[in-house]
Amino acid sequence: MKAINRLFCSLIIAGACSLNGWAQENQSYFLHTVEKGQSLYSIASMYSLPIDEIVKLNPGSDQKIYVGHSLRIPRQAANVQQETYHTIKAGETLYRLTTIYNVSAQDICNANPGLSASNFRIGQVIRIPQSNKPEAEQQKAAASQTNIPAPVQSRCQEMHKVKRKETVFSISRQYGISQDELIAANPELKKGGKLKKGTLLCIPYASATNKQTSSTQTTPTDKQLFNESKKETERYHTLKAAVILPFGEGVSKSESARMVEYYEGLLVAVDSLKRTGTSIDLYAYNSGPENSSLQPLLAKPELKEMDIVFGPLYQSHIKTLSEFCQQNQIRLVVPFKQNNTVFRNPSVFQINTPQSYLYSEVYDHFLRQFPGANVVFIEATDGGVKDKAEFIKGLKEELRNRGYSTKSVKEDVTAEVLKGTLDLSKSNIFVPTSGSNLALIKILPQLVLTVREQPEANVHLFGYPEWQTYTKDHLDEFFELDTYFYSSFYTNNLLPAAIHFTNSYRKWYNKEMDERYPKFGMLGFDTGYYFLKGLSRYGSAFEQEMGKMDYIVPIQTGFKFQRVNNWGGFINKKVFFVRFTKNYELIKLDFD
């Protein structure tokens, strides 16, 4: 019996140690659930961490991560900006989090603009801002512990610095006081008028009546707290927009020409909107070459009053401009380069889709367009293979997971061997592992011969955005092979909208747009028209109403924005499939 008791006690002690170890480990990390399109790079960017910090806690994650898989994120390393991250657990509510972290629901909502009552669910990671616990309370607690008389308590629990677009109503709700109490503590507010950004306001302690009322209230629901935290929608009487791009000395001629064409397209969009009654003030600034500083430009007082900024071009400028826009609550549309500021700045709109998100969308569309197909990969040997390695690897994995039959052949394969890969009961999709023109030149003759010798087979060729630049060289073969390629941008120059814009551009500037893809003039028009039209219609509620903007049909660039996380900005996930049919039709397939 003594031996049994000793064993039982040992098990209890071991269990306690195990639980204690788990608790300590759990305090050292939080869990991030991998979502579609996320990569290790994008996840590390969200938390401002080096990738190897995540790999240490998640061995093998540098090789592969899976949708739905939970990654351990080191907590101490991620909390470098006086904030913490919290993974929502079963039974937790927004109100419960306000008590755990001693912050208001308004503060949590402000730190997580992508959070709502509908997506407040288990597994979601949210950012918790630093506690605003009144300093007077801390002094009082410290004094009671040391028996030293506390200093005379200020009538202000804290000083609030007015942010852009805040109102007396929103500030009073944020601190749980009445508007009358706020005005009484700040007599200058009696004069009325709009609050000036940067003004310091005394936040008084809530009256006893308010405290008593609040103590008798029932616990608010998530929906109530989110509704109370909503900011009033502000309408823009005159939109202030800026474009910041490299135009001047030190910039290559080709680069400058692209930027000028983008700006010219943006001007056409502004003119089109002004003709419909939209009031817009557009400012243009030269960012200078890549090694120049943006600080002299950002010191201009009018820039702080912008509602939206388009640009810049260079990676070295994006971080600086992104921080400026975040500090001044200005939307930043980045039309060209991919950047990691979108993962932490809620004001950033990234037009050029990050590769992992783009490929994820293409895979989904591929599976929907070709259910149960027989997929044949044509293994190329040129330099373009490296560029498509990640795409091909991911597509093969998706097909294998969904039970598709796949085959691989060399690019020097004969038509006879290609015929042997066909399955007459299915669609047969040929996918080159390179997007280069050289690869097409090598494989197209044998593919065409195969289709001609096996006319009863259902055959398609599938490829890449750069094929738009080779269309003139291979148009007949593309039609004969019922070819598809994916792209985030495409226009048919025979469509009325494209014809109208091209004619307007030619009339305005007495020249043609450069023959490149994408056409930068159309990109300037599409981004300018989409954002300026949306802001003029929805005001400060633009982000919440973007789903209603399908009435805007861009000429070339599709828009489908999604927040990258609850505290970050938006990426564009729009992808088209362009099809050259055997009936000599050119179709843009939209999967929304």
Number of C-alpha atoms within 10 A of each C-alpha: 6 7 8 9 10 11 12 12 12 12 12 12 12 12 12 12 12 12 12 12 12 12 11 11 12 14 12 14 19 21 20 19 17 18 17 12 18 19 21 21 14 20 23 19 18 20 21 18 18 15 16 14 15 20 17 14 14 15 11 10 17 15 8 9 17 15 12 12 12 16 21 19 24 21 18 12 16 21 16 12 11 10 13 18 19 17 17 19 12 9 8 14 16 23 17 15 17 17 11 9 16 15 18 24 22 21 18 22 23 18 19 20 20 22 20 18 15 9 10 18 17 12 17 17 22 22 20 23 21 15 14 13 14 13 13 18 12 10 14 16 12 14 14 11 8 9 8 10 11 14 10 8 12 12 12 16 19 18 13 15 13 17 17 15 16 15 17 18 15 18 20 18 16 15 19 15 19 18 14 13 15 22 20 14 16 15 9 10 15 10 8 9 8 11 15 14 13 11 11 14 19 18 21 22 20 17 12 9 9 13 13 11 10 12 10 8 8 7 11 13 13 19 14 13 18 19 12 14 19 14 16 13 12 12 14 17 11 12 20 19 22 20 22 22 23 25 21 13 11 13 14 12 12 9 12 18 17 19 22 18 23 25 25 20 28 25 20 22 23 22 15 14 18 12 10 8 9 18 18 18 11 16 14 13 12 15 23 20 19 15 10 12 14 18 13 9 14 15 10 9 9 11 20 15 13 20 22 23 24 23 22 26 21 19 14 14 22 21 16 16 20 26 16 17 24 16 14 18 19 23 22 28 22 23 20 17 16 19 19 18 23 27 24 20 22 27 26 27 23 25 25 20 22 20 15 18 20 21 21 19 19 21 18 13 18 17 16 11 13 15 12 16 21 22 26 20 19 21 18 22 15 15 13 16 18 14 13 16 13 13 19 19 11 15 19 16 13 16 19 12 9 12 11 15 13 17 12 15 17 15 20 13 15 16 18 12 13 19 17 9 17 22 16 13 10 16 18 22 23 26 20 26 26 24 22 21 16 14 21 18 12 14 19 17 13 20 23 16 16 22 19 14 13 14 10 9 18 18 24 25 24 22 21 19 19 16 21 18 14 12 12 10 12 15 13 13 18 24 20 20 24 20 23 26 19 26 22 20 24 22 19 15 14 9 10 11 16 17 14 14 19 19 14 14 21 13 11 12 11 9 11 13 18 13 9 10 16 20 20 26 26 29 26 24 26 24 25 25 24 17 17 22 20 20 21 20 16 17 19 19 16 19 18 11 14 18 11 10 15 10 6 14 14 21 22 24 25 23 23 16 19 18 19 24 23 21 23 22 24 24 25 22 23 24 25 24 25 25 22 23 17 16 9 14 10 15 14 17 15 12 13 7
